[in-house]
Amino acid sequence: MLQVLSTFALGAQPQVMTPPSLIPGYALHNKIAEGGFAEIYDGEELVSKRKVAIKILHPRHHTNKTEFKRLIAEGGVGMRLRNHENVVRFLQVGRSGRAPYVVMEFIQGRTLREILREQKRLSNQHVVLLAQALASGIRYMHSEGVFHKDIKPENVMLSDEGTIKLIDLGFAESKSSVKWSLFGRSLEGSPAYMAPELLRTKKPSEATDLYALGCTLYEAATGITPFTGLSDNEILQKQLNMSSRPTPVTEANPDITPYTERLIMNALEKHNKDRYKSIDEFLLELRRNPLLSSTQAHVSLPAGWARKRGNLSSARNRLPGASGSSGK
């Protein structure tokens, strides 16, 4: 199963459909996901025979300049972020006829969302490993001048080999660019994971990505988002309420240590000045975690979470539970 935008039906089975116009150098096979503005196909690079994922603008948007620019912009950002194992790798961006497309690595695995639906929540050991991998990927993005803007369980892939990857750069924004990523939309992102200052100003920063990371880790540890509601508006109001605080992590999951809880709750501070000053500071504090300092993340797999191959003893940026039919 392929990931792209969070609106795609990630759990759906691939549909055998006629591929769109020919993309030079690639053979397109089955449509494996579809969203509001794009379709995703699995495919193959003709020369190398490498399996890839190809995202192409939906035919109904071929004359829509806004969506055209949006996909090209996503591809442009993705092509800058090609050298980190915890960020999905983009291979090519181009245009086929009237349709822009991006070619990405194909990831065989599952999203963190799928795993949480099945497992409800993670152990302390695996929350720490998840934090390390995601923070490492975010740090790389920030070093390249890019904010992700939409970090959440749907946008975290766990490959069958055990590697954790940040995916979906549809809302990602360059520090140096004009605000091309907003495209006149009233809200870009997911309210349950958006920092108060991002909701107010629509200006992403290292601090807003850190807050989204905190929300994701909180959900991984507890099985629920920090702030819940019956509607997006109710969640937005809780996010914007600067005196509102989430329930302590350890109340929902006694397996979580106070050290890990402090790490997550700091990232969730409503005032950005009260959070870690950067993702580097977050990582520095994370690496003081007794789990990492004493075991170097040599953690055994829980029963029932075995992957097809590999184990945690050789990977500090890996997590169990990734076996499945998903992919990038």
C-alpha positions, -999 to 999 in steps of 0.1 A, spaced: 0 0 0 13 34 -9 12 66 11 10 101 -1 -16 125 13 -34 118 45 -67 118 26 -57 88 6 -73 54 15 -42 38 29 -59 6 39 -75 0 5 -65 -28 -18 -48 -18 -51 -72 -13 -80 -63 -26 -114 -69 4 -136 -56 18 -168 -25 40 -160 -24 76 -172 -2 90 -199 32 75 -204 59 88 -180 93 85 -198 115 59 -183 88 42 -161 61 16 -165 30 23 -145 10 -6 -131 -19 -5 -106 -35 25 -89 -29 20 -53 -42 52 -37 -63 82 -47 -69 116 -30 -86 148 -36 -60 161 -62 -37 132 -71 -35 95 -79 -8 71 -69 4 42 -90 30 15 -83 55 13 -111 89 2 -123 119 21 -135 126 5 -169 164 6 -168 170 -5 -132 138 -25 -128 134 -8 -94 99 -6 -80 87 29 -74 57 49 -64 44 76 -89 21 104 -78 4 121 -107 -22 150 -107 -57 138 -110 -72 143 -145 -99 166 -132 -72 190 -121 -51 191 -152 -62 227 -159 -61 238 -122 -30 259 -119 -31 259 -81 -30 221 -78 -5 219 -106 19 242 -87 12 224 -55 24 190 -68 54 206 -85 62 224 -53 60 191 -33 83 175 -58 108 204 -56 110 201 -18 113 163 -20 142 164 -44 161 185 -18 156 158 8 173 128 -6 200 118 18 184 106 51 170 72 59 142 86 80 127 108 52 110 93 21 132 96 -10 120 115 -40 136 103 -73 122 126 -100 97 154 -107 84 162 -141 54 166 -164 36 142 -187 14 160 -211 -7 183 -189 -1 164 -157 28 169 -133 41 139 -115 66 129 -88 85 96 -86 93 83 -51 108 52 -35 83 25 -29 81 15 8 67 -19 17 53 -15 52 26 1 72 18 35 87 21 42 124 -17 49 122 -24 14 111 -1 0 138 -18 20 165 -53 9 154 -41 -27 159 -18 -22 190 -36 8 206 -4 22 220 34 15 222 57 5 250 81 30 265 110 13 246 94 17 213 81 53 219 118 62 226 129 45 194 101 62 174 111 96 189 148 91 179 140 82 143 114 109 137 135 136 154 165 126 133 145 129 101 130 163 112 165 175 122 177 167 86 147 185 71 154 216 92 191 215 83 180 217 46 157 246 53 124 227 52 95 225 77 73 194 74 41 210 87 20 178 89 37 153 112 12 127 125 8 89 126 -6 88 90 26 104 78 50 80 95 58 48 76 74 17 91 90 -5 64 91 -43 66 129 -39 72 121 -18 102 131 16 91 109 45 102 103 72 75 86 106 75 64 108 44 39 131 27 56 164 19 24 179 5 24 207 30 61 210 35 75 245 32 109 260 26 122 286 50 135 307 21 105 304 -2 75 326 -7 44 311 8 36 289 -22 25 261 1 -6 280 14 -23 284 -20 -51 304 -4 -63 276 18 -77 285 52 -59 257 70 -31 234 59 -25 206 83 -43 185 109 -58 204 138 -50 177 164 -12 181 156 -9 218 150 8 242 174 -11 272 187 12 297 169 8 278 136 -30 280 139 -28 317 146 -1 329 121 1 300 96 39 305 98 57 271 103 89 269 123 112 244 140 90 249 171 58 240 153 73 208 139 85 199 174 50 204 187 36 181 161 62 155 170 51 158 206 15 152 196 25 122 176 46 107 204 18 114 229 -6 95 207 19 66 202 23 64 240 -13 68 251 -35 58 221 -52 92 220 -43 126 208 -34 153 234 -66 172 227 -98 155 215 -131 168 203 -163 160 184 -152 184 156 -121 201 142 -134 234 156 -136 220 191 -100 206 188 -88 240 174 -102 258 204 -84 234 228 -52 239 209 -56 277 210 -65 277 247 -31 285 262 -41 272 297 -53 238 284 -31 209 292 -33 172 281 -37 144 306 -3 132 318 11 104 296 17 81 326 -19 82 336 -29 66 302 1 43 300 19 33 332 46 16 311 59 51 301 87 63 323 87 98 339 118 106 318 100 99 285 68 117 298 88 148 305 103 147 270 69 145 254 52 170 276 79 196 270 74 193 233 37 200 239 41 233 258 17 258 244 42 287 245 69 279 220 95 296 243 88 269 269 96 240 245 130 227 236 148 255 217 154 232 187 151 197 175 188 194 183 181 201 220 152 176 219 176 149 205 203 158 231 178 153 259 164 121 243 199 106 241 202 110 279 173 87 282 184 57 304 170 33 277 194 46 250 224 53 272 223 19 289 212 -4 261 220 16 229 184 6 219 191 -31 218 155 -40 225 137 -73 220 105 -75 199 73 -80 217 54 -112 208 32 -108 178 51 -78 164 77 -98 145 86 -84 111 94 -105 81 131 -100 88 155 -82 110 154 -71 146 159 -40 168 194 -51 179 210 -36 148 188 -5 143 184 25 166 159 41 142 136 11 138 104 -1 153 84 -33 153 50 -39 138 58 -29 102 49 -61 84 21 -56 60 11 -46 25 16 -9 27 42 11 10 53 46 0 
